[in-house]
Amino acid sequence: MMVRLEGTIKRFIGSSTDEKPTADIPSGSSFLEADTGNIWRYDGRLWMKIPTGKEIVIYFELMITLLIDIREALYNL
């Protein structure tokens, strides 16, 4: 990944149905969806949704379940 300066980031607020801007947007800029509370971050090419705390917990719970299943499968070989 190429290093990009975040010194000139922009912060946008709009609705989840609004189209996120793509012209002249510096890397690190953010878009807050006022109706959902979702935050999106621009990486210089794409807008990516920032996971919420609840989404991170669900992700880790799924990972733990998967790791337990793998461990059980390995011990039952």
N, CA, C, O and CB atoms as a CASP TS submission, in Angstrom:
PFRMAT TS
TARGET T0000
AUTHOR 0000-0000-0000
METHOD Language model
MODEL 1
PARENT N/A
ATOM      1  N   MET     1       0.849  -1.174   0.000  1.00  0.00           N
ATOM      2  CA  MET     1       0.000   0.000   0.000  1.00  0.00           C
ATOM      3  C   MET     1       0.896   1.238   0.000  1.00  0.00           C
ATOM      4  O   MET     1       1.904   1.296   0.704  1.00  0.00           O
ATOM      5  CB  MET     1      -0.967  -0.003   1.225  1.00  0.00           C
ATOM      6  N   MET     2       0.518   2.185  -0.774  1.00  0.00           N
ATOM      7  CA  MET     2       1.272   3.427  -0.833  1.00  0.00           C
ATOM      8  C   MET     2       0.890   4.338   0.346  1.00  0.00           C
ATOM      9  O   MET     2      -0.290   4.457   0.673  1.00  0.00           O
ATOM     10  CB  MET     2       1.021   4.145  -2.179  1.00  0.00           C
ATOM     11  N   VAL     3       1.862   4.968   0.974  1.00  0.00           N
ATOM     12  CA  VAL     3       1.610   5.881   2.089  1.00  0.00           C
ATOM     13  C   VAL     3       1.026   7.179   1.544  1.00  0.00           C
ATOM     14  O   VAL     3       1.504   7.728   0.551  1.00  0.00           O
ATOM     15  CB  VAL     3       2.916   6.157   2.897  1.00  0.00           C
ATOM     16  N   ARG     4      -0.031   7.661   2.225  1.00  0.00           N
ATOM     17  CA  ARG     4      -0.686   8.895   1.800  1.00  0.00           C
ATOM     18  C   ARG     4      -0.802   9.834   2.992  1.00  0.00           C
ATOM     19  O   ARG     4      -1.079   9.389   4.106  1.00  0.00           O
ATOM     20  CB  ARG     4      -2.084   8.603   1.190  1.00  0.00           C
ATOM     21  N   LEU     5      -0.598  11.101   2.776  1.00  0.00           N
ATOM     22  CA  LEU     5      -0.737  12.116   3.809  1.00  0.00           C
ATOM     23  C   LEU     5      -2.208  12.343   4.117  1.00  0.00           C
ATOM     24  O   LEU     5      -3.015  12.508   3.202  1.00  0.00           O
ATOM     25  CB  LEU     5      -0.067  13.430   3.378  1.00  0.00           C
ATOM     26  N   GLU     6      -2.565  12.353   5.404  1.00  0.00           N
ATOM     27  CA  GLU     6      -3.945  12.602   5.815  1.00  0.00           C
ATOM     28  C   GLU     6      -4.125  14.007   6.346  1.00  0.00           C
ATOM     29  O   GLU     6      -5.065  14.256   7.101  1.00  0.00           O
ATOM     30  CB  GLU     6      -4.373  11.600   6.864  1.00  0.00           C
ATOM     31  N   GLY     7      -3.274  14.915   5.984  1.00  0.00           N
ATOM     32  CA  GLY     7      -3.323  16.259   6.529  1.00  0.00           C
ATOM     33  C   GLY     7      -4.456  17.117   6.016  1.00  0.00           C
ATOM     34  O   GLY     7      -4.754  18.157   6.602  1.00  0.00           O
ATOM     35  N   THR     8      -5.085  16.712   4.952  1.00  0.00           N
ATOM     36  CA  THR     8      -6.140  17.542   4.361  1.00  0.00           C
ATOM     37  C   THR     8      -7.450  16.772   4.239  1.00  0.00           C
ATOM     38  O   THR     8      -8.189  16.956   3.272  1.00  0.00           O
ATOM     39  CB  THR     8      -5.707  18.055   2.983  1.00  0.00           C
ATOM     40  N   ILE     9      -7.743  15.912   5.210  1.00  0.00           N
ATOM     41  CA  ILE     9      -8.957  15.104   5.115  1.00  0.00           C
ATOM     42  C   ILE     9     -10.202  15.982   5.173  1.00  0.00           C
ATOM     43  O   ILE     9     -10.186  17.099   5.690  1.00  0.00           O
ATOM     44  CB  ILE     9      -8.995  14.060   6.236  1.00  0.00           C
ATOM     45  N   LYS    10     -11.274  15.434   4.627  1.00  0.00           N
ATOM     46  CA  LYS    10     -12.572  16.110   4.646  1.00  0.00           C
ATOM     47  C   LYS    10     -13.558  15.234   5.394  1.00  0.00           C
ATOM     48  O   LYS    10     -13.456  14.008   5.359  1.00  0.00           O
ATOM     49  CB  LYS    10     -13.079  16.414   3.203  1.00  0.00           C
ATOM     50  N   ARG    11     -14.508  15.854   6.066  1.00  0.00           N
ATOM     51  CA  ARG    11     -15.545  15.129   6.793  1.00  0.00           C
ATOM     52  C   ARG    11     -16.898  15.513   6.216  1.00  0.00           C
ATOM     53  O   ARG    11     -17.255  16.689   6.145  1.00  0.00           O
ATOM     54  CB  ARG    11     -15.484  15.432   8.320  1.00  0.00           C
ATOM     55  N   PHE    12     -17.644  14.490   5.806  1.00  0.00           N
ATOM     56  CA  PHE    12     -18.956  14.705   5.200  1.00  0.00           C
ATOM     57  C   PHE    12     -20.035  14.107   6.102  1.00  0.00           C
ATOM     58  O   PHE    12     -19.799  13.124   6.805  1.00  0.00           O
ATOM     59  CB  PHE    12     -19.021  14.079   3.776  1.00  0.00           C
ATOM     60  N   ILE    13     -21.204  14.708   6.072  1.00  0.00           N
ATOM     61  CA  ILE    13     -22.382  14.187   6.769  1.00  0.00           C
ATOM     62  C   ILE    13     -23.516  14.179   5.765  1.00  0.00           C
ATOM     63  O   ILE    13     -23.745  15.160   5.057  1.00  0.00           O
ATOM     64  CB  ILE    13     -22.746  15.046   8.047  1.00  0.00           C
ATOM     65  N   GLY    14     -24.229  13.050   5.709  1.00  0.00           N
ATOM     66  CA  GLY    14     -25.356  12.941   4.797  1.00  0.00           C
ATOM     67  C   GLY    14     -26.222  11.769   5.194  1.00  0.00           C
ATOM     68  O   GLY    14     -26.069  11.202   6.276  1.00  0.00           O
ATOM     69  N   SER    15     -27.118  11.417   4.321  1.00  0.00           N
ATOM     70  CA  SER    15     -28.020  10.291   4.532  1.00  0.00           C
ATOM     71  C   SER    15     -27.406   9.030   3.916  1.00  0.00           C
ATOM     72  O   SER    15     -26.547   9.115   3.039  1.00  0.00           O
ATOM     73  CB  SER    15     -29.425  10.582   3.919  1.00  0.00           C
ATOM     74  N   SER    16     -27.852   7.868   4.381  1.00  0.00           N
ATOM     75  CA  SER    16     -27.342   6.614   3.830  1.00  0.00           C
ATOM     76  C   SER    16     -27.719   6.452   2.359  1.00  0.00           C
ATOM     77  O   SER    16     -27.083   5.685   1.637  1.00  0.00           O
ATOM     78  CB  SER    16     -27.871   5.431   4.636  1.00  0.00           C
ATOM     79  N   THR    17     -28.739   7.163   1.918  1.00  0.00           N
ATOM     80  CA  THR    17     -29.157   7.077   0.515  1.00  0.00           C
ATOM     81  C   THR    17     -28.416   8.068  -0.378  1.00  0.00           C
ATOM     82  O   THR    17     -28.526   8.005  -1.602  1.00  0.00           O
ATOM     83  CB  THR    17     -30.649   7.316   0.404  1.00  0.00           C
ATOM     84  N   ASP    18     -27.664   8.978   0.228  1.00  0.00           N
ATOM     85  CA  ASP    18     -26.880   9.937  -0.554  1.00  0.00           C
ATOM     86  C   ASP    18     -25.678   9.250  -1.179  1.00  0.00           C
ATOM     87  O   ASP    18     -25.090   8.349  -0.582  1.00  0.00           O
ATOM     88  CB  ASP    18     -26.422  11.116   0.326  1.00  0.00           C
ATOM     89  N   GLU    19     -25.317   9.675  -2.374  1.00  0.00           N
ATOM     90  CA  GLU    19     -24.118   9.152  -3.015  1.00  0.00           C
ATOM     91  C   GLU    19     -22.893   9.803  -2.379  1.00  0.00           C
ATOM     92  O   GLU    19     -22.823  11.023  -2.231  1.00  0.00           O
ATOM     93  CB  GLU    19     -24.148   9.406  -4.551  1.00  0.00           C
ATOM     94  N   LYS    20     -21.941   8.970  -2.011  1.00  0.00           N
ATOM     95  CA  LYS    20     -20.726   9.508  -1.399  1.00  0.00           C
ATOM     96  C   LYS    20     -19.847  10.138  -2.475  1.00  0.00           C
ATOM     97  O   LYS    20     -19.714   9.584  -3.567  1.00  0.00           O
ATOM     98  CB  LYS    20     -19.948   8.398  -0.639  1.00  0.00           C
ATOM     99  N   PRO    21     -19.249  11.283  -2.180  1.00  0.00           N
ATOM    100  CA  PRO    21     -18.432  11.972  -3.183  1.00  0.00           C
ATOM    101  C   PRO    21     -17.171  11.164  -3.505  1.00  0.00           C
ATOM    102  O   PRO    21     -16.661  10.425  -2.663  1.00  0.00           O
ATOM    103  CB  PRO    21     -18.047  13.384  -2.687  1.00  0.00           C
ATOM    104  N   THR    22     -16.680  11.319  -4.738  1.00  0.00           N
ATOM    105  CA  THR    22     -15.465  10.605  -5.139  1.00  0.00           C
ATOM    106  C   THR    22     -14.452  11.515  -5.831  1.00  0.00           C
ATOM    107  O   THR    22     -13.314  11.101  -6.049  1.00  0.00           O
ATOM    108  CB  THR    22     -15.823   9.453  -6.059  1.00  0.00           C
ATOM    109  N   ALA    23     -14.828  12.719  -6.176  1.00  0.00           N
ATOM    110  CA  ALA    23     -13.914  13.624  -6.882  1.00  0.00           C
ATOM    111  C   ALA    23     -13.128  14.469  -5.889  1.00  0.00           C
ATOM    112  O   ALA    23     -13.706  15.106  -5.009  1.00  0.00           O
ATOM    113  CB  ALA    23     -14.690  14.533  -7.855  1.00  0.00           C
ATOM    114  N   ASP    24     -11.818  14.469  -6.035  1.00  0.00           N
ATOM    115  CA  ASP    24     -10.924  15.290  -5.198  1.00  0.00           C
ATOM    116  C   ASP    24     -11.103  15.040  -3.708  1.00  0.00           C
ATOM    117  O   ASP    24     -11.132  15.979  -2.913  1.00  0.00           O
ATOM    118  CB  ASP    24     -11.153  16.755  -5.484  1.00  0.00           C
ATOM    119  N   ILE    25     -11.224  13.761  -3.329  1.00  0.00           N
ATOM    120  CA  ILE    25     -11.384  13.404  -1.926  1.00  0.00           C
ATOM    121  C   ILE    25     -10.053  12.847  -1.418  1.00  0.00           C
ATOM    122  O   ILE    25      -9.575  11.842  -1.946  1.00  0.00           O
ATOM    123  CB  ILE    25     -12.544  12.366  -1.733  1.00  0.00           C
ATOM    124  N   PRO    26      -9.446  13.469  -0.412  1.00  0.00           N
ATOM    125  CA  PRO    26      -8.183  12.968   0.128  1.00  0.00           C
ATOM    126  C   PRO    26      -8.368  11.666   0.912  1.00  0.00           C
ATOM    127  O   PRO    26      -9.416  11.444   1.519  1.00  0.00           O
ATOM    128  CB  PRO    26      -7.545  14.023   1.022  1.00  0.00           C
ATOM    129  N   SER    27      -7.357  10.820   0.895  1.00  0.00           N
ATOM    130  CA  SER    27      -7.373   9.598   1.703  1.00  0.00           C
ATOM    131  C   SER    27      -7.569   9.951   3.166  1.00  0.00           C
ATOM    132  O   SER    27      -7.006  10.928   3.660  1.00  0.00           O
ATOM    133  CB  SER    27      -6.068   8.791   1.513  1.00  0.00           C
ATOM    134  N   GLY    28      -8.376   9.143   3.861  1.00  0.00           N
ATOM    135  CA  GLY    28      -8.640   9.381   5.274  1.00  0.00           C
ATOM    136  C   GLY    28      -9.888  10.197   5.533  1.00  0.00           C
ATOM    137  O   GLY    28     -10.302  10.348   6.683  1.00  0.00           O
ATOM    138  N   SER    29     -10.497  10.729   4.471  1.00  0.00           N
ATOM    139  CA  SER    29     -11.740  11.489   4.643  1.00  0.00           C
ATOM    140  C   SER    29     -12.841  10.554   5.135  1.00  0.00           C
ATOM    141  O   SER    29     -12.781   9.344   4.915  1.00  0.00           O
ATOM    142  CB  SER    29     -12.161  12.179   3.310  1.00  0.00           C
ATOM    143  N   SER    30     -13.843  11.118   5.800  1.00  0.00           N
ATOM    144  CA  SER    30     -14.908  10.293   6.358  1.00  0.00           C
ATOM    145  C   SER    30     -16.284  10.812   5.943  1.00  0.00           C
ATOM    146  O   SER    30     -16.457  11.980   5.596  1.00  0.00           O
ATOM    147  CB  SER    30     -14.801  10.250   7.882  1.00  0.00           C
ATOM    148  N   PHE    31     -17.252   9.900   5.992  1.00  0.00           N
ATOM    149  CA  PHE    31     -18.646  10.218   5.681  1.00  0.00           C
ATOM    150  C   PHE    31     -19.494   9.608   6.780  1.00  0.00           C
ATOM    151  O   PHE    31     -19.504   8.390   6.956  1.00  0.00           O
ATOM    152  CB  PHE    31     -19.072   9.680   4.257  1.00  0.00           C
ATOM    153  N   LEU    32     -20.211  10.451   7.527  1.00  0.00           N
ATOM    154  CA  LEU    32     -21.119   9.995   8.574  1.00  0.00           C
ATOM    155  C   LEU    32     -22.526   9.940   8.003  1.00  0.00           C
ATOM    156  O   LEU    32     -23.042  10.944   7.512  1.00  0.00           O
ATOM    157  CB  LEU    32     -21.058  10.928   9.822  1.00  0.00           C
ATOM    158  N   GLU    33     -23.149   8.767   8.067  1.00  0.00           N
ATOM    159  CA  GLU    33     -24.552   8.643   7.665  1.00  0.00           C
ATOM    160  C   GLU    33     -25.402   9.034   8.869  1.00  0.00           C
ATOM    161  O   GLU    33     -25.496   8.282   9.840  1.00  0.00           O
ATOM    162  CB  GLU    33     -24.893   7.176   7.167  1.00  0.00           C
ATOM    163  N   ALA    34     -26.010  10.197   8.805  1.00  0.00           N
ATOM    164  CA  ALA    34     -26.744  10.741   9.946  1.00  0.00           C
ATOM    165  C   ALA    34     -27.930   9.869  10.348  1.00  0.00           C
ATOM    166  O   ALA    34     -28.299   9.839  11.522  1.00  0.00           O
ATOM    167  CB  ALA    34     -27.226  12.138   9.627  1.00  0.00           C
ATOM    168  N   ASP    35     -28.541   9.151   9.383  1.00  0.00           N
ATOM    169  CA  ASP    35     -29.724   8.349   9.692  1.00  0.00           C
ATOM    170  C   ASP    35     -29.380   6.969  10.253  1.00  0.00           C
ATOM    171  O   ASP    35     -30.220   6.360  10.916  1.00  0.00           O
ATOM    172  CB  ASP    35     -30.570   8.191   8.452  1.00  0.00           C
ATOM    173  N   THR    36     -28.170   6.457  10.007  1.00  0.00           N
ATOM    174  CA  THR    36     -27.797   5.126  10.496  1.00  0.00           C
ATOM    175  C   THR    36     -26.685   5.166  11.537  1.00  0.00           C
ATOM    176  O   THR    36     -26.534   4.226  12.318  1.00  0.00           O
ATOM    177  CB  THR    36     -27.369   4.258   9.339  1.00  0.00           C
ATOM    178  N   GLY    37     -25.912   6.236  11.555  1.00  0.00           N
ATOM    179  CA  GLY    37     -24.764   6.323  12.446  1.00  0.00           C
ATOM    180  C   GLY    37     -23.527   5.635  11.898  1.00  0.00           C
ATOM    181  O   GLY    37     -22.478   5.639  12.543  1.00  0.00           O
ATOM    182  N   ASN    38     -23.638   5.038  10.704  1.00  0.00           N
ATOM    183  CA  ASN    38     -22.487   4.375  10.090  1.00  0.00           C
ATOM    184  C   ASN    38     -21.455   5.408   9.646  1.00  0.00           C
ATOM    185  O   ASN    38     -21.799   6.489   9.169  1.00  0.00           O
ATOM    186  CB  ASN    38     -22.932   3.511   8.888  1.00  0.00           C
ATOM    187  N   ILE    39     -20.189   5.053   9.814  1.00  0.00           N
ATOM    188  CA  ILE    39     -19.093   5.912   9.368  1.00  0.00           C
ATOM    189  C   ILE    39     -18.325   5.182   8.280  1.00  0.00           C
ATOM    190  O   ILE    39     -17.982   4.008   8.424  1.00  0.00           O
ATOM    191  CB  ILE    39     -18.150   6.299  10.554  1.00  0.00           C
ATOM    192  N   TRP    40     -18.061   5.886   7.195  1.00  0.00           N
ATOM    193  CA  TRP    40     -17.314   5.354   6.064  1.00  0.00           C
ATOM    194  C   TRP    40     -16.013   6.130   5.942  1.00  0.00           C
ATOM    195  O   TRP    40     -15.988   7.341   6.157  1.00  0.00           O
ATOM    196  CB  TRP    40     -18.142   5.436   4.746  1.00  0.00           C
ATOM    197  N   ARG    41     -14.933   5.438   5.597  1.00  0.00           N
ATOM    198  CA  ARG    41     -13.621   6.072   5.435  1.00  0.00           C
ATOM    199  C   ARG    41     -13.165   5.863   3.992  1.00  0.00           C
ATOM    200  O   ARG    41     -13.316   4.778   3.432  1.00  0.00           O
ATOM    201  CB  ARG    41     -12.569   5.485   6.451  1.00  0.00           C
ATOM    202  N   TYR    42     -12.607   6.918   3.401  1.00  0.00           N
ATOM    203  CA  TYR    42     -12.128   6.869   2.016  1.00  0.00           C
ATOM    204  C   TYR    42     -10.639   6.556   2.013  1.00  0.00           C
ATOM    205  O   TYR    42      -9.863   7.219   2.701  1.00  0.00           O
ATOM    206  CB  TYR    42     -12.408   8.212   1.277  1.00  0.00           C
ATOM    207  N   ASP    43     -10.228   5.536   1.233  1.00  0.00           N
ATOM    208  CA  ASP    43      -8.821   5.130   1.213  1.00  0.00           C
ATOM    209  C   ASP    43      -8.064   5.638  -0.014  1.00  0.00           C
ATOM    210  O   ASP    43      -6.939   5.211  -0.272  1.00  0.00           O
ATOM    211  CB  ASP    43      -8.726   3.629   1.269  1.00  0.00           C
ATOM    212  N   GLY    44      -8.667   6.528  -0.750  1.00  0.00           N
ATOM    213  CA  GLY    44      -8.045   7.042  -1.967  1.00  0.00           C
ATOM    214  C   GLY    44      -8.644   6.440  -3.222  1.00  0.00           C
ATOM    215  O   GLY    44      -8.465   6.962  -4.323  1.00  0.00           O
ATOM    216  N   ARG    45      -9.368   5.321  -3.044  1.00  0.00           N
ATOM    217  CA  ARG    45     -10.045   4.671  -4.175  1.00  0.00           C
ATOM    218  C   ARG    45     -11.485   4.316  -3.835  1.00  0.00           C
ATOM    219  O   ARG    45     -12.388   4.487  -4.654  1.00  0.00           O
ATOM    220  CB  ARG    45      -9.289   3.412  -4.597  1.00  0.00           C
ATOM    221  N   LEU    46     -11.692   3.815  -2.612  1.00  0.00           N
ATOM    222  CA  LEU    46     -12.997   3.290  -2.222  1.00  0.00           C
ATOM    223  C   LEU    46     -13.439   3.825  -0.865  1.00  0.00           C
ATOM    224  O   LEU    46     -12.614   4.145  -0.009  1.00  0.00           O
ATOM    225  CB  LEU    46     -12.963   1.771  -2.192  1.00  0.00           C
ATOM    226  N   TRP    47     -14.752   3.915  -0.685  1.00  0.00           N
ATOM    227  CA  TRP    47     -15.320   4.185   0.627  1.00  0.00           C
ATOM    228  C   TRP    47     -15.513   2.839   1.319  1.00  0.00           C
ATOM    229  O   TRP    47     -16.117   1.932   0.747  1.00  0.00           O
ATOM    230  CB  TRP    47     -16.675   4.983   0.522  1.00  0.00           C
ATOM    231  N   MET    48     -15.005   2.699   2.551  1.00  0.00           N
ATOM    232  CA  MET    48     -15.149   1.460   3.308  1.00  0.00           C
ATOM    233  C   MET    48     -15.819   1.756   4.637  1.00  0.00           C
ATOM    234  O   MET    48     -15.458   2.705   5.333  1.00  0.00           O
ATOM    235  CB  MET    48     -13.779   0.781   3.528  1.00  0.00           C
ATOM    236  N   LYS    49     -16.814   0.919   4.982  1.00  0.00           N
ATOM    237  CA  LYS    49     -17.540   1.106   6.231  1.00  0.00           C
ATOM    238  C   LYS    49     -16.656   0.709   7.407  1.00  0.00           C
ATOM    239  O   LYS    49     -16.001  -0.334   7.384  1.00  0.00           O
ATOM    240  CB  LYS    49     -18.849   0.287   6.232  1.00  0.00           C
ATOM    241  N   ILE    50     -16.646   1.549   8.427  1.00  0.00           N
ATOM    242  CA  ILE    50     -15.912   1.264   9.657  1.00  0.00           C
ATOM    243  C   ILE    50     -16.809   0.395  10.533  1.00  0.00           C
ATOM    244  O   ILE    50     -17.938   0.782  10.835  1.00  0.00           O
ATOM    245  CB  ILE    50     -15.486   2.591  10.402  1.00  0.00           C
ATOM    246  N   PRO    51     -16.319  -0.779  10.945  1.00  0.00           N
ATOM    247  CA  PRO    51     -17.166  -1.658  11.772  1.00  0.00           C
ATOM    248  C   PRO    51     -17.497  -1.013  13.119  1.00  0.00           C
ATOM    249  O   PRO    51     -16.674  -0.311  13.706  1.00  0.00           O
ATOM    250  CB  PRO    51     -16.468  -3.010  12.001  1.00  0.00           C
ATOM    251  N   THR    52     -18.701  -1.262  13.588  1.00  0.00           N
ATOM    252  CA  THR    52     -19.115  -0.781  14.912  1.00  0.00           C
ATOM    253  C   THR    52     -18.621  -1.754  15.967  1.00  0.00           C
ATOM    254  O   THR    52     -18.167  -2.851  15.641  1.00  0.00           O
ATOM    255  CB  THR    52     -20.663  -0.616  14.997  1.00  0.00           C
ATOM    256  N   GLY    53     -18.707  -1.363  17.208  1.00  0.00           N
ATOM    257  CA  GLY    53     -18.298  -2.248  18.301  1.00  0.00           C
ATOM    258  C   GLY    53     -19.049  -3.566  18.277  1.00  0.00           C
ATOM    259  O   GLY    53     -18.454  -4.624  18.483  1.00  0.00           O
ATOM    260  N   LYS    54     -20.360  -3.514  18.026  1.00  0.00           N
ATOM    261  CA  LYS    54     -21.172  -4.734  18.001  1.00  0.00           C
ATOM    262  C   LYS    54     -20.728  -5.648  16.855  1.00  0.00           C
ATOM    263  O   LYS    54     -20.659  -6.864  17.033  1.00  0.00           O
ATOM    264  CB  LYS    54     -22.674  -4.383  17.859  1.00  0.00           C
ATOM    265  N   GLU    55     -20.430  -5.088  15.695  1.00  0.00           N
ATOM    266  CA  GLU    55     -19.979  -5.888  14.559  1.00  0.00           C
ATOM    267  C   GLU    55     -18.636  -6.551  14.841  1.00  0.00           C
ATOM    268  O   GLU    55     -18.401  -7.682  14.415  1.00  0.00           O
ATOM    269  CB  GLU    55     -19.878  -5.021  13.309  1.00  0.00           C
ATOM    270  N   ILE    56     -17.761  -5.862  15.549  1.00  0.00           N
ATOM    271  CA  ILE    56     -16.459  -6.424  15.897  1.00  0.00           C
ATOM    272  C   ILE    56     -16.638  -7.597  16.860  1.00  0.00           C
ATOM    273  O   ILE    56     -15.969  -8.621  16.718  1.00  0.00           O
ATOM    274  CB  ILE    56     -15.545  -5.342  16.523  1.00  0.00           C
ATOM    275  N   VAL    57     -17.525  -7.459  17.828  1.00  0.00           N
ATOM    276  CA  VAL    57     -17.790  -8.548  18.775  1.00  0.00           C
ATOM    277  C   VAL    57     -18.334  -9.757  18.032  1.00  0.00           C
ATOM    278  O   VAL    57     -17.898 -10.879  18.290  1.00  0.00           O
ATOM    279  CB  VAL    57     -18.785  -8.098  19.872  1.00  0.00           C
ATOM    280  N   ILE    58     -19.273  -9.556  17.119  1.00  0.00           N
ATOM    281  CA  ILE    58     -19.836 -10.674  16.342  1.00  0.00           C
ATOM    282  C   ILE    58     -18.748 -11.350  15.524  1.00  0.00           C
ATOM    283  O   ILE    58     -18.698 -12.578  15.455  1.00  0.00           O
ATOM    284  CB  ILE    58     -20.972 -10.182  15.412  1.00  0.00           C
ATOM    285  N   TYR    59     -17.878 -10.565  14.904  1.00  0.00           N
ATOM    286  CA  TYR    59     -16.780 -11.110  14.112  1.00  0.00           C
ATOM    287  C   TYR    59     -15.888 -12.003  14.970  1.00  0.00           C
ATOM    288  O   TYR    59     -15.558 -13.117  14.564  1.00  0.00           O
ATOM    289  CB  TYR    59     -15.954  -9.976  13.488  1.00  0.00           C
ATOM    290  N   PHE    60     -15.495 -11.524  16.152  1.00  0.00           N
ATOM    291  CA  PHE    60     -14.620 -12.308  17.012  1.00  0.00           C
ATOM    292  C   PHE    60     -15.319 -13.548  17.555  1.00  0.00           C
ATOM    293  O   PHE    60     -14.677 -14.586  17.718  1.00  0.00           O
ATOM    294  CB  PHE    60     -14.118 -11.455  18.159  1.00  0.00           C
ATOM    295  N   GLU    61     -16.615 -13.469  17.837  1.00  0.00           N
ATOM    296  CA  GLU    61     -17.348 -14.652  18.274  1.00  0.00           C
ATOM    297  C   GLU    61     -17.356 -15.712  17.178  1.00  0.00           C
ATOM    298  O   GLU    61     -17.194 -16.899  17.460  1.00  0.00           O
ATOM    299  CB  GLU    61     -18.786 -14.279  18.669  1.00  0.00           C
ATOM    300  N   LEU    62     -17.543 -15.291  15.936  1.00  0.00           N
ATOM    301  CA  LEU    62     -17.506 -16.236  14.821  1.00  0.00           C
ATOM    302  C   LEU    62     -16.116 -16.841  14.659  1.00  0.00           C
ATOM    303  O   LEU    62     -15.989 -18.037  14.393  1.00  0.00           O
ATOM    304  CB  LEU    62     -17.931 -15.546  13.524  1.00  0.00           C
ATOM    305  N   MET    63     -15.079 -16.031  14.816  1.00  0.00           N
ATOM    306  CA  MET    63     -13.712 -16.533  14.703  1.00  0.00           C
ATOM    307  C   MET    63     -13.409 -17.554  15.796  1.00  0.00           C
ATOM    308  O   MET    63     -12.775 -18.573  15.524  1.00  0.00           O
ATOM    309  CB  MET    63     -12.712 -15.375  14.772  1.00  0.00           C
ATOM    310  N   ILE    64     -13.849 -17.299  17.022  1.00  0.00           N
ATOM    311  CA  ILE    64     -13.622 -18.237  18.121  1.00  0.00           C
ATOM    312  C   ILE    64     -14.336 -19.548  17.845  1.00  0.00           C
ATOM    313  O   ILE    64     -13.761 -20.616  18.057  1.00  0.00           O
ATOM    314  CB  ILE    64     -14.097 -17.640  19.458  1.00  0.00           C
ATOM    315  N   THR    65     -15.567 -19.492  17.380  1.00  0.00           N
ATOM    316  CA  THR    65     -16.314 -20.699  17.037  1.00  0.00           C
ATOM    317  C   THR    65     -15.596 -21.485  15.950  1.00  0.00           C
ATOM    318  O   THR    65     -15.489 -22.708  16.043  1.00  0.00           O
ATOM    319  CB  THR    65     -17.734 -20.343  16.581  1.00  0.00           C
ATOM    320  N   LEU    66     -15.107 -20.811  14.936  1.00  0.00           N
ATOM    321  CA  LEU    66     -14.384 -21.469  13.860  1.00  0.00           C
ATOM    322  C   LEU    66     -13.109 -22.130  14.391  1.00  0.00           C
ATOM    323  O   LEU    66     -12.812 -23.268  14.027  1.00  0.00           O
ATOM    324  CB  LEU    66     -14.044 -20.462  12.753  1.00  0.00           C
ATOM    325  N   LEU    67     -12.358 -21.441  15.240  1.00  0.00           N
ATOM    326  CA  LEU    67     -11.134 -22.007  15.801  1.00  0.00           C
ATOM    327  C   LEU    67     -11.424 -23.231  16.667  1.00  0.00           C
ATOM    328  O   LEU    67     -10.661 -24.196  16.641  1.00  0.00           O
ATOM    329  CB  LEU    67     -10.397 -20.954  16.621  1.00  0.00           C
ATOM    330  N   ILE    68     -12.503 -23.206  17.423  1.00  0.00           N
ATOM    331  CA  ILE    68     -12.901 -24.368  18.230  1.00  0.00           C
ATOM    332  C   ILE    68     -13.232 -25.541  17.316  1.00  0.00           C
ATOM    333  O   ILE    68     -12.823 -26.670  17.586  1.00  0.00           O
ATOM    334  CB  ILE    68     -14.119 -24.026  19.134  1.00  0.00           C
ATOM    335  N   ASP    69     -13.971 -25.282  16.233  1.00  0.00           N
ATOM    336  CA  ASP    69     -14.318 -26.341  15.276  1.00  0.00           C
ATOM    337  C   ASP    69     -13.057 -26.933  14.637  1.00  0.00           C
ATOM    338  O   ASP    69     -12.963 -28.147  14.457  1.00  0.00           O
ATOM    339  CB  ASP    69     -15.261 -25.791  14.180  1.00  0.00           C
ATOM    340  N   ILE    70     -12.099 -26.085  14.298  1.00  0.00           N
ATOM    341  CA  ILE    70     -10.852 -26.580  13.712  1.00  0.00           C
ATOM    342  C   ILE    70     -10.082 -27.425  14.706  1.00  0.00           C
ATOM    343  O   ILE    70      -9.580 -28.494  14.360  1.00  0.00           O
ATOM    344  CB  ILE    70      -9.985 -25.419  13.233  1.00  0.00           C
ATOM    345  N   ARG    71      -9.984 -26.947  15.954  1.00  0.00           N
ATOM    346  CA  ARG    71      -9.296 -27.730  16.984  1.00  0.00           C
ATOM    347  C   ARG    71      -9.939 -29.088  17.182  1.00  0.00           C
ATOM    348  O   ARG    71      -9.240 -30.096  17.285  1.00  0.00           O
ATOM    349  CB  ARG    71      -9.282 -26.974  18.301  1.00  0.00           C
ATOM    350  N   GLU    72     -11.261 -29.130  17.237  1.00  0.00           N
ATOM    351  CA  GLU    72     -11.961 -30.408  17.423  1.00  0.00           C
ATOM    352  C   GLU    72     -11.742 -31.322  16.232  1.00  0.00           C
ATOM    353  O   GLU    72     -11.569 -32.528  16.404  1.00  0.00           O
ATOM    354  CB  GLU    72     -13.463 -30.178  17.638  1.00  0.00           C
ATOM    355  N   ALA    73     -11.747 -30.769  15.031  1.00  0.00           N
ATOM    356  CA  ALA    73     -11.518 -31.571  13.832  1.00  0.00           C
ATOM    357  C   ALA    73     -10.102 -32.146  13.822  1.00  0.00           C
ATOM    358  O   ALA    73      -9.909 -33.289  13.406  1.00  0.00           O
ATOM    359  CB  ALA    73     -11.757 -30.727  12.570  1.00  0.00           C
ATOM    360  N   LEU    74      -9.129 -31.392  14.265  1.00  0.00           N
ATOM    361  CA  LEU    74      -7.744 -31.872  14.288  1.00  0.00           C
ATOM    362  C   LEU    74      -7.542 -32.968  15.337  1.00  0.00           C
ATOM    363  O   LEU    74      -6.816 -33.931  15.092  1.00  0.00           O
ATOM    364  CB  LEU    74      -6.789 -30.710  14.562  1.00  0.00           C
ATOM    365  N   TYR    75      -8.179 -32.826  16.503  1.00  0.00           N
ATOM    366  CA  TYR    75      -8.022 -33.822  17.562  1.00  0.00           C
ATOM    367  C   TYR    75      -8.794 -35.091  17.252  1.00  0.00           C
ATOM    368  O   TYR    75      -8.511 -36.137  17.836  1.00  0.00           O
ATOM    369  CB  TYR    75      -8.478 -33.255  18.894  1.00  0.00           C
ATOM    370  N   ASN    76      -9.762 -35.026  16.348  1.00  0.00           N
ATOM    371  CA  ASN    76     -10.562 -36.200  16.007  1.00  0.00           C
ATOM    372  C   ASN    76     -10.065 -36.916  14.759  1.00  0.00           C
ATOM    373  O   ASN    76     -10.752 -37.792  14.234  1.00  0.00           O
ATOM    374  CB  ASN    76     -11.997 -35.800  15.815  1.00  0.00           C
ATOM    375  N   LEU    77      -8.887 -36.555  14.280  1.00  0.00           N
ATOM    376  CA  LEU    77      -8.341 -37.211  13.072  1.00  0.00           C
ATOM    377  C   LEU    77      -7.949 -38.627  13.342  1.00  0.00           C
ATOM    378  O   LEU    77      -7.475 -39.319  12.441  1.00  0.00           O
ATOM    379  CB  LEU    77      -7.142 -36.457  12.542  1.00  0.00           C
TER
END
